[in-house]
């Protein structure tokens, strides 16, 4: 994507971010109103005054909420002149503090990612076992068997394309999907058909019972993907110093 197109994409995402923050603002809370005003000031600066470099545009586009990130860059900047965004992002540890935007993965990519995570979970589990003595391992024999069975069954089913995408998404939301599967695994079984069915029923039940309005980040993710698919030209504001 050319620099100008990337810049237009960032501007549209800044607009979407401000609208979402405005929608979520509690207008009976003075603190919320002040914060929205501060975000609005940052929005105007980032659209009308900041002189971007290509690296800065790329860096901000990597975040789910670029307006929030830009706000904290201005808030915590120790630079007396200008706003060197890339430097400030490192100084405030932005990668760890703010959610990164990840493009939608294909089913094939999700499957490969889950298999890799299951493998890593298994290696970590084996590392723990290597530190135990024989008696401890014996006491955990059922857990060990369940872990192996869960890993083997799920990996085979993923490679055979027999797992529903909603379940793959659910497992990818876990830091340790193998442990999660093992917790659901019945004793003395190598087959997980019932396990998978139980988990899918659990997912459906929680979704129906705890349906919540989409969060700002969820709305921003969806808006970001939509904007990325079709970037419309936008007339720059007066005083725009973007190159």
Buried (B, 14 or more C-beta within 10 A) or exposed (E): EEBEEBBBBBBBBBBBBBBBBEEEBEEEEEEBEEBBEEBBEBBBBBBBEBEBBEEBBBBBBBBBBBBBBBBBBBEEBEEEEEBBBBBBBEBBEBEEEBEEBEEEBEEEEBBBBBBEBBEEBBEEBEEEEEEEEEEEEEEBEEBBBBBBBBBBBBBEBBEEEEBEEEBBBBBBEBEBBBBBBBEBBEEEBEEBEEBBEEBBEEBEEEEEEEEEEEEBBEBBBEBBEEBBEEBEEEEBEEEBEBE
